[in-house]
Amino acid sequence: MNSRRDFVSTAAALGAGVMIVPRHVLGGPGYIAPSDKLRVACIGVGGMGRNDVRGMESETIVALCDVDWSMAGDAFQSYPQARRYKDYRELFDKEREIDVVTVSTPDHMHAPITLRALREGKHVYTQKPLARTVGEVRAIVAEAKARPKQVTQMGNQGHALEGVRQLREMIEAGLIGTVERVECWTDRPIWPQGMRRPTDAHNVPPTLDWNLWLGAAPERPYHPGYAPFNWRGYWDFGTGAMGDMACHIMDAPYWILGLKYPTRVIPDVSPLFEETAPRSSRVEYTFPARGDRPAVTVVWRDGNLRPARPFDWPLAKSWPFDGSGQLWVGTKGTIVAGTYGENPRLSDETKQAAHKAAPPPVKYPRTKGVFAEWTDAIRNGGRAGSDFICHAGPLTEMIVLGNLSVRTGRVIELDPETGALKTQGIPTEFITPTYRPGW
């Protein structure tokens, strides 16, 4: 047999009175042998979605879906054998034999498509952030928990790279003492924020299905200020600079420090507009002591707001070292690292030279990358590193709690054990949005 889907029942051709049963029948529902190629459906295949299709091309790409066939053109040409769809619902209705789904749409469609894929019994890879709101994140996590054999992964690729593991080994070796604070920053947004919605009228491009692009979001006329890129700044569609970048930059502190829920989230933002994220924000999280780790503060900044120069950063070197990054402040020094936790290094150059000469032992296994980590877990069992239940869901919830504080302009208080919101009067729509009928 060439694959598990070959079903050879022609006993005469084999000269014997037996039936050869395909491997998926022998292995039970959902069985995938290590030698099998996964049958992949990709939803959202332009922009970042194009990279995600490329990340899966060692498997079998059987279906591609995008609401804008101009944006999808390169993927369509590169995989001519794949069947093409505009509506992901039609794809799920017709492609019953797919094994895995990648979801790389604008943020507002992550939750509806991810939930559908899970309920269809598929392994799922969803781009960051997992969803826009706390309610949607919790719904996805609950669905994933009910389906433990389905392997999930979020597309915060830095979590699968070496840098974040090196950073954890440095922290756990005590190179900066006890961590008291982590500062995270980005030069995003690089799209418009802090404004009202546009009111001028435009014709919908002929290759775009605007109704499908809106999907679960509230009805509104097409405008080129939304699609294909600037949707990120609108609360109906995106999650602003924080949702775009914090799943990368805050991933390391969340994982290394075992943060879980904060007790308090405090926003400090530029002028607020009803429908868009602000041009800049500073969000401070307070996390209680947990186990052997004392209480810690994590600070997020966007819109080119930057933390102060570390006390042990060389005076001759400019600060900050990059447009986006992270600064770890401990009782004995500081460490800086890039967006994905890459290139972690001690600020003190003498200490860094000693560390480079004798780094801590390797404690955390390196991976082959975010896609291989996921497909290996599908074939061999276990979880991917940024699976929805143990990592991606809680990480995303921490981040969208920050957005909740920004959007409301209010301090958000929580029960750090259960995640229950203590702050009263938050609009329900900000926590669990109402979808358009049919979505």
C-alpha positions in Angstrom: 0.0 0.0 0.0 1.2 3.5 -0.8 -0.7 5.2 2.1 -3.1 4.4 4.8 -6.0 5.5 2.6 -5.3 2.7 0.1 -7.9 0.0 0.6 -7.1 -3.1 -1.3 -9.9 -5.7 -1.3 -9.1 -7.5 -4.5 -8.1 -10.9 -3.1 -8.0 -12.3 -6.6 -5.2 -9.9 -7.6 -3.2 -11.2 -4.7 -3.9 -14.9 -5.5 -5.3 -15.4 -2.0 -8.7 -15.4 -0.3 -7.8 -12.6 2.2 -8.6 -8.9 2.4 -5.7 -6.5 3.1 -7.0 -3.8 5.5 -5.6 -0.3 5.5 -3.4 0.8 8.5 -6.0 3.3 9.7 -8.5 0.5 10.2 -5.9 -1.6 12.0 -4.9 1.3 14.2 -8.4 2.6 15.0 -9.9 6.0 14.3 -7.4 8.8 13.7 -4.5 6.4 13.6 -1.4 7.8 11.8 1.6 5.6 11.2 5.1 7.2 11.5 5.6 6.7 7.8 2.3 8.3 6.8 2.1 11.8 5.2 -0.3 14.0 7.0 -3.2 15.3 4.9 -3.2 19.1 5.5 -5.8 21.8 5.0 -4.6 25.4 5.4 -7.1 28.2 6.1 -5.7 31.6 5.5 -2.8 31.2 3.0 -1.7 34.8 2.2 0.6 36.9 4.3 1.7 34.9 7.4 -0.5 32.1 6.3 1.8 31.6 3.3 4.7 30.9 5.6 2.5 28.4 7.5 1.6 26.5 4.3 5.3 26.4 3.5 6.0 25.0 7.0 3.7 22.1 6.2 4.8 21.3 2.6 6.8 18.2 3.7 3.4 16.7 4.3 0.5 16.5 1.7 -1.3 19.8 1.1 -4.8 18.7 0.0 -6.8 21.9 0.5 -6.2 25.6 0.6 -8.8 28.2 1.8 -8.7 32.0 1.6 -11.4 34.6 1.3 -9.1 36.7 -1.0 -7.9 34.7 -4.0 -5.5 37.4 -5.0 -3.7 37.2 -1.6 -3.8 33.4 -2.0 -2.4 33.4 -5.5 1.2 32.3 -4.7 0.0 29.4 -2.5 -2.5 28.3 -5.2 0.3 28.3 -7.9 2.8 26.5 -5.6 0.4 23.7 -4.7 -1.7 23.2 -7.9 -2.9 19.8 -6.7 -4.7 21.3 -3.6 -8.4 21.9 -3.8 -9.4 25.6 -3.4 -12.0 27.1 -1.1 -13.1 30.6 0.0 -15.4 29.4 2.8 -13.8 27.3 5.5 -17.2 25.8 6.4 -17.5 24.3 2.9 -13.9 23.0 3.3 -14.9 21.1 6.5 -18.1 19.8 4.9 -16.3 18.4 1.9 -12.8 17.4 3.1 -13.6 14.6 5.5 -10.3 12.8 5.2 -7.9 15.6 6.3 -5.8 15.0 9.4 -4.6 18.5 10.3 -5.6 22.1 9.9 -3.6 25.3 10.0 -5.5 28.5 10.9 -3.8 31.7 9.8 -6.6 34.2 9.3 -7.1 37.6 10.9 -7.4 37.3 14.7 -11.2 37.6 14.8 -11.6 34.3 13.0 -9.1 32.2 15.0 -11.7 31.1 17.6 -14.6 30.1 15.3 -12.3 28.1 12.9 -10.2 26.6 15.6 -13.3 25.4 17.5 -14.8 23.9 14.3 -11.5 22.1 13.5 -11.4 20.6 17.0 -15.0 19.5 16.8 -14.2 17.9 13.5 -11.6 15.8 15.2 -8.6 17.4 13.5 -5.1 18.2 14.9 -4.9 22.0 14.9 -2.2 24.7 14.4 -3.5 28.2 15.0 -1.5 31.4 14.6 -0.9 33.7 17.5 -2.8 35.0 19.4 -5.0 32.0 19.9 -8.1 34.2 20.2 -9.1 37.9 20.8 -10.9 37.6 24.2 -10.8 35.7 27.5 -14.1 33.9 26.8 -12.9 32.6 23.4 -9.6 31.4 24.8 -11.3 29.5 27.5 -13.8 27.9 25.1 -10.9 26.7 22.9 -9.0 25.3 25.9 -12.2 23.5 27.2 -12.7 22.0 23.7 -9.1 20.8 23.5 -9.3 19.3 27.0 -12.3 17.3 25.8 -10.2 15.9 22.9 -6.8 14.8 24.5 -5.8 12.8 21.4 -5.8 15.8 19.1 -2.5 17.6 19.1 -2.5 21.4 19.1 0.1 24.1 18.6 0.0 27.9 18.5 2.2 29.7 16.0 4.5 31.5 18.5 7.5 30.0 16.9 10.0 31.3 19.4 8.8 28.8 22.0 10.3 26.0 19.9 13.7 27.7 19.3 16.9 27.4 21.3 17.1 30.9 22.7 14.2 30.6 25.1 15.8 27.4 26.4 19.2 29.0 26.9 17.5 31.9 28.7 15.7 29.5 31.0 19.0 27.7 31.7 20.7 31.0 32.6 17.9 32.1 34.9 17.8 28.7 36.7 21.5 28.8 37.1 21.1 31.9 39.1 23.2 34.1 36.9 21.2 37.2 37.9 20.0 36.0 41.2 16.2 36.1 42.0 14.1 37.6 39.2 12.1 40.6 40.4 10.9 42.1 37.2 10.7 41.5 33.5 10.3 44.4 31.0 8.9 43.6 27.6 8.7 46.2 24.7 7.9 46.5 21.0 8.1 49.2 18.3 4.7 48.0 17.1 2.2 49.1 15.9 3.4 49.6 12.4 -0.3 50.0 11.3 -2.8 52.8 12.3 -4.2 52.7 15.9 -5.8 55.3 18.1 -8.4 56.6 15.7 -12.1 56.4 14.7 -13.3 54.1 12.0 -13.3 55.3 8.4 -16.5 56.6 6.8 -15.7 56.9 3.1 -17.1 54.3 0.7 -15.1 51.9 -1.4 -15.8 49.1 -3.8 -14.9 45.6 -2.7 -12.0 44.1 -4.8 -13.3 41.5 -7.2 -11.1 38.7 -5.7 -12.3 39.3 -2.1 -15.4 38.0 -0.5 -16.1 40.7 2.0 -18.9 38.8 3.8 -16.6 35.8 4.4 -13.7 38.1 5.5 -16.0 39.7 8.1 -17.1 36.2 9.2 -18.1 36.4 12.9 -17.4 40.1 13.2 -20.2 42.8 13.2 -21.5 43.9 9.8 -19.7 47.0 8.3 -18.9 48.2 4.8 -15.6 47.2 3.2 -12.7 49.6 3.5 -9.1 49.1 2.4 -8.1 50.4 5.8 -9.2 47.0 7.2 -8.0 44.4 4.8 -5.5 43.0 4.0 -3.2 44.3 6.8 -4.5 47.1 9.0 -7.3 45.1 10.7 -4.8 44.5 13.5 -5.6 47.9 15.1 -9.4 47.4 15.3 -10.9 45.6 18.3 -13.5 43.9 16.1 -10.8 42.2 14.1 -7.5 42.3 15.9 -5.7 42.6 19.2 -3.5 45.6 18.6 0.3 45.7 19.2 0.0 43.7 22.3 -1.9 40.8 20.7 0.4 40.9 17.7 3.7 40.7 19.6 3.3 39.7 23.2 2.8 36.0 22.4 6.4 36.2 21.2 8.0 38.6 23.7 6.1 37.5 26.9 6.3 33.8 26.0 9.7 33.4 27.8 8.7 35.0 31.1 5.4 33.1 31.1 7.1 29.7 30.6 10.3 30.2 32.6 8.6 31.8 35.7 5.4 29.7 35.6 3.3 32.8 35.8 -0.3 31.6 35.4 -2.8 34.2 36.5 -1.9 37.7 37.8 -3.6 39.3 40.8 -3.7 42.7 39.1 -3.3 44.2 35.6 -2.8 48.0 35.5 -3.0 50.0 32.2 -1.5 53.3 31.3 -2.5 54.3 27.7 -2.5 57.1 25.2 -6.0 58.5 24.4 -8.6 55.8 23.9 -10.9 55.4 21.0 -14.0 53.1 21.0 -13.0 50.9 18.1 -9.3 50.8 18.0 -6.3 50.0 20.2 -4.3 53.0 21.5 -1.2 54.3 19.8 0.9 53.3 22.8 0.3 51.5 26.1 2.1 50.4 29.2 0.6 47.5 31.1 1.9 46.3 34.4 1.1 42.7 35.7 1.5 41.7 39.3 2.0 38.0 39.8 1.9 36.4 43.3 4.6 34.1 44.7 4.2 30.5 43.5 6.1 27.6 44.9 9.8 28.6 45.3 9.3 31.7 43.1 8.7 35.0 44.9 6.2 37.6 43.6 7.2 39.1 40.3 6.2 42.1 38.1 6.0 41.9 34.3 5.7 45.2 32.4 4.6 45.5 28.7 5.2 48.5 26.5 4.3 49.2 22.9 4.2 52.2 20.6 7.9 52.8 21.0 7.8 53.2 24.8 11.0 51.7 26.3 12.2 50.6 29.7 15.0 52.5 31.4 18.6 51.6 30.8 19.6 48.6 33.0 21.9 49.6 35.9 24.6 47.2 34.6 24.3 48.0 30.9 27.6 49.4 29.5 27.5 53.2 29.3 29.3 53.1 25.9 26.5 51.0 24.3 23.2 52.5 23.1 19.9 51.5 24.8 17.6 49.9 23.9 19.5 47.3 21.9 16.6 46.8 19.5 13.1 47.9 18.6 11.6 44.9 20.4 12.9 42.8 23.2 12.9 41.8 26.9 14.9 42.8 29.9 15.1 40.5 33.0 16.0 42.3 36.2 17.3 40.2 39.1 18.9 40.8 42.5 22.4 40.3 41.0 22.2 41.6 37.5 20.2 41.7 34.3 19.7 39.7 31.1 18.5 41.0 27.7 17.1 38.9 24.9 15.3 39.5 21.6 11.7 39.2 20.6 11.7 35.4 20.5 14.0 35.0 23.5 16.9 34.7 21.0 20.5 35.7 21.8 20.1 36.0 25.6 23.1 37.7 27.2 24.1 39.2 30.5 24.2 43.1 30.4 27.4 43.1 32.3 30.1 42.4 29.7 32.6 40.8 32.1 29.9 38.4 33.4 28.7 37.7 29.8 32.3 36.8 28.8 32.5 34.3 31.7 29.1 32.9 30.9 30.0 32.4 27.2 33.2 30.6 28.2 31.4 28.3 30.6 27.6 28.2 29.9 25.2 26.3 32.2 24.5 22.7 31.3 21.8 22.0 28.7 18.7 21.1 30.7 15.9 21.6 28.1 15.9 19.5 24.9 16.2 21.5 21.7 13.5 21.0 19.0 13.4 20.9 15.2 11.1 23.9 15.1 7.5 24.8 15.6 6.1 22.7 12.7 8.2 19.6 13.2 7.6 19.7 16.9 3.8 19.6 16.2 3.9 16.9 13.5 6.3 14.7 15.6 3.8 14.9 18.5 1.0 13.9 16.2 2.9 10.8 15.0 4.5 9.8 18.2 2.1 11.0 21.0 2.6 13.6 23.6 2.1 17.4 23.4 3.7 20.1 21.3 5.5 22.9 23.2 2.8 25.6 22.7 -0.2 23.3 22.9 -3.5 24.9 23.7 -4.1 23.4 27.1 -0.8 23.7 28.9 0.8 26.7 27.3 -0.8 28.6 24.4 -4.2 29.0 26.0 -3.0 30.3 29.4 -0.3 32.5 27.7 -2.9 34.1 25.4 -5.3 34.6 28.2 -2.7 36.6 30.1 -2.1 38.7 27.1 -5.8 39.4 26.3 -6.3 40.3 30.0 -3.8 43.1 29.3 -5.9 44.1 26.3 -9.0 44.1 28.4 -7.4 46.5 30.8 -6.2 48.7 27.9 -9.6 48.7 26.2 -11.5 49.6 29.3 -8.9 51.9 30.8 -9.4 50.1 34.1 -7.4 48.1 36.6 -8.3 44.4 36.2 -8.2 42.3 39.4 -8.3 38.5 39.4 -8.3 35.5 41.7 -4.8 34.2 40.9 -5.7 30.6 41.5 -8.9 30.4 39.4 -8.6 33.4 37.0 -12.0 34.6 38.1 -12.5 38.3 37.3 -13.0 40.4 40.5 -13.4 43.7 38.6 -17.1 44.5 38.1 -18.8 46.2 35.3 -16.7 45.0 32.4 -18.9 44.8 29.2 -19.8 41.2 28.4 -18.9 41.8 24.8 -15.3 42.5 25.7 -15.0 39.1 27.4 -17.2 36.9 25.1 -18.2 38.6 21.8 -21.4 37.9 20.1 -20.9 36.4 16.6 -22.9 37.3 13.6 -25.7 34.7 12.8 -24.3 31.7 11.0 -20.8 32.0 12.4 
